């Protein structure tokens, strides 16, 4: 399952503290600035790709924060941006070690 969230820059400190906990370290979410991912929004974007039960647990934990899940067209655009970034990184590694 893939999830995308956004949160305001003012919440970055508390979000980074939470993401430093063991659960999140094992989950390995990706955090980027929204504008760098093509969103016309201030703040940060959080991408989670995990098994359904872990994604559900992440969703519960995030519900208690300033993070908001992005759904619909905007969520799909952000998911595509994260997927494209991951594919580009994999292609780069393949070129280096291929």
C-alpha positions in Angstrom: 0.0 0.0 0.0 1.2 3.5 -0.8 0.2 6.6 1.2 1.1 10.3 0.8 0.7 12.9 3.4 1.6 16.6 3.7 2.3 18.7 6.7 3.1 22.3 7.3 6.7 23.5 7.7 5.9 24.7 11.3 5.4 21.0 12.2 8.7 19.8 10.8 10.5 19.6 14.1 7.8 17.4 15.8 7.4 15.3 12.7 11.1 14.6 12.4 11.2 13.7 16.1 8.3 11.2 15.5 10.0 9.8 12.3 13.1 9.1 14.3 11.3 6.5 16.4 12.0 2.8 15.7 8.7 2.0 13.9 9.4 4.8 11.4 13.0 3.8 10.9 11.9 0.3 9.9 9.2 1.6 7.7 11.6 4.0 5.9 9.3 6.8 4.7 10.5 9.4 2.2 10.2 13.1 3.1 10.5 15.9 0.5 9.5 19.5 0.2 6.1 19.8 -1.5 7.3 22.3 -4.1 10.2 20.0 -5.1 7.6 17.2 -5.8 5.6 19.5 -8.0 2.9 20.6 -5.6 1.9 24.2 -5.3 1.9 24.0 -1.5 4.2 25.1 1.2 5.3 22.3 3.6 6.6 18.8 3.4 5.4 15.6 1.7 5.7 12.2 3.3 5.6 9.0 1.2 5.0 5.6 2.7 5.2 2.3 0.9 4.5 -0.7 3.2 2.4 -3.8 3.7 -1.3 -3.0 4.5 -1.1 -3.6 8.2 2.0 -1.4 8.6 0.5 1.3 6.4 -2.7 1.2 8.6 -0.5 1.6 11.8 1.3 4.5 10.2 -2.0 6.1 9.3 -3.2 5.8 13.0 0.0 7.4 14.2 -0.2 10.2 11.7 -3.8 10.9 12.5 -2.5 12.4 15.8 -0.2 14.9 14.0 -0.5 17.9 11.7 -0.1 15.6 8.7 -3.0 15.2 6.3 -3.4 12.4 3.8 -3.6 13.5 0.2 -6.2 11.6 -1.8 -7.8 12.0 -5.2 -6.1 13.7 -8.2 -3.6 15.6 -6.1 -2.7 12.4 -4.2 -2.2 10.5 -7.4 0.0 13.2 -8.8 2.2 13.1 -5.7 2.3 9.3 -5.8 3.5 9.5 -9.4 6.2 12.0 -8.5 7.5 9.8 -5.7 7.4 6.7 -8.0 9.2 8.6 -10.8 11.9 9.7 -8.4 12.4 6.1 -7.1 12.6 4.8 -10.7 15.2 7.5 -11.7 17.3 6.5 -8.6 17.1 2.8 -9.5 18.1 3.6 -13.1 21.1 5.6 -11.9 22.2 2.8 -9.6 21.9 0.4 -12.5 24.0 2.6 -14.7 26.7 2.8 -12.0 26.8 -0.9 -11.2 25.2 -2.4 -14.3 
